[in-house]
């Protein structure tokens, strides 16, 4: 997956994909510590990282659930960042991964979930809207270098979103 991202020249989203991955056990330890609020980089919040795997353990995608929002995350980033490996896009995996991450957000009692995406990323917009995302607004964010759209998903405990079939 990392080789595909590298070959595509795309940014690594969500941010944990930018961590060194050669020693997988070290990566997992780092992610678990971040989930517990330990070793968090300056300006970051505790977060949980989830992997979407195929039956043969091929990594299809990754999501990151931030447990709370900072003022910066309210502008760009939101509660959830997710990415699907380039060769697996267009097959419903983004929708499936977001649905699973929303379920995890309920476990953290996050009942209103903020998601952001680049205005030009029509695939991500479609995934968010299909999951019930309500458009809030958009603005040019200089630090991001583009127009960011913001969506909210109502995600109360016990809510089972109408998200369609599995991919």
N, C-alpha and C positions, 0 to 999 in steps of 0.2 A: 504494500500500500504506500509506504513512504517513497519507494522508487517511482511509483506512478505520480505521486504529488510532485516530486522533484522534477520529473520529466515534463510535467504540464506547466511548471513555472507558477502555479497557483499558490496563494498564501495557505499556510497550514492552519486549518480551522477544524476543530477547536484548538485553542492554544496549547493543550498538553501534547499535541503532535510535534511541537517544536522541541520537546525534551529529548535528551539522548535516549535512544531506544536499543542500543547494541546489547546492553545488559538488562534484559527484560525484568529480572527479579528486582533490580535496583529501581527501575521505572515504576513497577507496581508498588514498591515500598514508598517511593516519593508520592505517588497518587493517594495512597492510603493515609499518609501523614497529612496531606493537604485536606483530605476529607475530615480529619480530626482537628484541623486548624493549626497544624504544626508545619513549620518551614515554609510558610506562605510568602511569596515574594512581595516586596513593598507595593502597596496599592491594590493587592489582590484580596479575595475573600476565600473562606473555606469553600470547597467544591467537591463534587463527586464526578468521576469519569466512568463512562459506560462504553462497552465494546459490543457492536452488533456483529455476530459471527455466522457464517454459513455452516451447514452441517459438517463440512469437512474442516472446520475451524479457520477458514479464510476470513480475514477481517474485512467486513463490508463497509463499516463506518464506525464513527466515534462520536459520542456526545459528552458535553460537560455541563453539569447543573451547578450553578452558583447558588449557594444557600441564602444569600441576601444580596441586596443591591447597594452599591455606592452611588454617589452622584454621577460619577463617570459612567458606570454601567447603565444608569438610567438614560444616558444619552446614546451610548453605543455599547452593545454587548448583551445587555439583558440578563435574564436568568439562565438561558440555555443557548449554548453554541453547539452546532453539530456539523458533521461533514461526512459525505459518502465518497468512497474511493472513486476516482474518475471512470474506471472501466465498468462500474456497477451502477451508474446513475441512470435515471429514467425507468427504473424497475419497481418503484414504490418503496425502496428501502429507506429513503429519507422520511417518508410519512410514518413508516413502521418505527423507526428509531425515535422520532419525535414523540409518538404516542407512548412508547415505553418510558421515555424520559419524563413525560408529563405524569405518568403513574408514580415514578420515583419522587417527583416534586410533591405529590400529595403526601407521601411518607414524611416529608420534611415540613408538612403543613403549609406549603406555598399554594395558596388558593387563587391568587392572581399572578399569572406568569407573564413576564415581559420578554418578548423576542424581538430582535432587530435583524435587519438584513440590508444589503446594498440594494438601492432602487433598481439597478440593472439586473439583479439576480432573480429573474422571473421564476426559475424552478424553486428557489427557496421561498419566494412569496407564495407560490401555489401550495407548497407543503404547509406553510403556516396557516394560510387561509382555509385549507381543507381540514385542518385540525381545529378550526373554530376561531382563528385569530381575528380580532377586531382591530382594524386599522385605527391608529391614534393620530399620527402625524409623520412628517418627514422633514429633514433639514440637512443642509450641507454641514458636515463635520470636518473641519480642517485637519485635525489630527488623524482622522481616518482617510481623508483624501477623496471623499465622495458623499453622495446623498444617502443618508440612513433612514430607513422606514421603521417605524415602531408599531408593534402589534401587542395586544393583550389577549390572553386566553384565560377564561374563567375556568378554574380547575379545583372545585371544592372536593373535599373528602367524599368518597362514595360515588363521584361522578365518573361515568363511563362515557367518554366522548363518542359520538357517532363518527367513526373514522374509516369505515369501509373494511374490506377484507385484507387479510395478510398478503404481503407481496408474494 
